[in-house]
Amino acid sequence: MNSPAENSPDSSVPAVALRGVVKAFGTGDARTVALKGTDFTASQGELHLVVGPSGCGKTTLLSVAAGTLDWESGTVDVFGTRLNGMPRSRVTAFRRKNVGFIFQQFNLIPTLDLVENVSVPLLLNDVRRREAEEKSAALLQQLGLGGKERKRPTQLSGGQQQRVAIARALIHEPRLLIADEPTSALDRETGHQIMDILAQAARAPGRSVIIVTHDPRTYRYADRLTDMEDGGIAGVYHGQALRDFVSIHH
Amino acid sequence: MFHLALRMLLGDRAKYIMLVGGLTFSALLMTQQNGVFQGLLAWTTSHMRNMRASIWVVDSRVEQVNETKALRDTDVNRVRSVAGVDFAMPLFQGVLKARAAEGSEKLIQMIGIHAGTLFGRPTKVLEGELEQLRMANTVAIDELAAERLGSGVGRPLRIGDNFEINDREARVVAICRTERHFFGYPYVFASYDQALQFAPRQRKMLSMILAEPRPGMTPEEVARNIQAETGLAAYTVPQFEKSTISWIWRNTGIPASFMTTIILGFIVGIAIAGQTFYSFVLENLRHLGALKAMGASNGLLSAMLLFQAMTVGIIGYGMGLGLTALFGFAVAENGQPPFKLQPEAILRTFAAILLISGLAALLGIRKVAKLEPAVVFRG
């Protein structure tokens, strides 16, 4: 049976909905509660930034929303599919199809060339190698990396590597794009180029982009912004409130 | 995804060379030492291939072909009278002293065979005629004897050359090719009666009796009959080989020594391959975590690691076996050290290398199975 995420193009369904999520690490005296009954909603067609001081639970929230981390209580829905109680293998399969990842350190495999790196999500989704590589080369071209398809990641600048990582995250057309500090390792100009690409990706129908960031330069790209503090939500901003927040913090 | 697994492996050139090198060394050590050990064991039973007979009759206390407990001369006729025996011939074997041309003394393996039938004769005669052994003071020598006893004249002995055995003159009438013996002594063949004259006199001189079964009867049946009717021990060739090798295992440190080296080869393989592959997995853990986050299942990642480990295993095995074969060809010329590579040993080494590769992969698989995909978000 297909999950709602695969069937429903209903744009009113939240991309991600966390309700009363609790997640703690460690036991006994060493137990640290990272999410304290957190509620979080990301809508389709939006670029959603999650900000807050270090250790406030941003990355934990992102990991739970992406289905890469188990939680203790509360509910997690991604495009209407409830992840609670889903067997791990099904969560993995769900992630494979519906989620794209962009990591702070790019996490490109250094021994593979760019086309091979970008092909990975397609190959994981059983696309034939030749087709996957053709598609990957075309996307790299679109992202301004034409002619560099057979280069290794280490032969590129940081900004180019992040563009390859974005190509890898988008290649299988996932509905949810998760990015962890995508501009922290980049200079100002390159950071803006990357945010432009991500903002454009968020506008695709039925897609949502959630970005965890410390970088105030990225705030102006947000459609919605969640400010976290001490494992909870300090505020959610959009519209005029968001513009005020940006002007105060930028 | 498997071609990407291969690219990841080959991309880390240093680790790849280390892995293949370790497994090559391990495979080489296991097959080469096994080959030398099997060659050495084969030497212990070379009598049976140099003097071919279906049934070997010895004193009941004798357990191996190189051991001699003299029989009575009348035992030959007792064996001949056993039902199913086609014919039976006496054999003398003993280690004697020979004097080379320059005066130095060498030990030789003297074999005395029945003069009438020459039963027990060497299989390949290179020069001369064995029939001349029926003449007085004549011997047939193998190539090793020709070389060792000819050291004083600066060339191997030839047909017609003389040397002394226990102060008796011996004239070479044939040169033959034999399989080398475990003790390293060269073979010298003479007629049975002549061999008794060369050997120091003892009360009983008959070392063994060689027999053949009648047509229609198996060596096993006839050996059983001989044993039952004479009380002597009678072995077929496979039985005597097995008994001889079993004796070597029980009474010498040779197998333990070789086994230790072979086991060390296995351990070295595990140590190098395991440690290097584990380090390869650790270095790629971030990327494996990223693959896991992107939806690669534990099963797929385990299969990729296993594929990588098996690839280096098979390449290392192939190279190790190739080097062993080169060693085999190099020593085949002079037969030193002995070398016999059996198909079972090749298969056993292959299984051992696959096991090493599997264990190396297992270390990585355990690590990856426990890896949380969320680890990639933690910097």
Interface residues (C-beta under 8 A of the other chain):
Chain A: T59 L62 S63 A66 T68 L69 S89 T92 A93 R95 R96 K97 V99 F101 F103 Q104 Q105 N107 I109 P110 T111 L112 E116 V120 P121 L123 L124 N125 R129 D180
Chain B: M1 H3 L4 R7 M8 L10 G11 D12 N284 R286 H287 G289 A290 L291 K292 A293 M294 G295 A296 S297 L300 E372 P373 A374 V376 F377 R378 G379
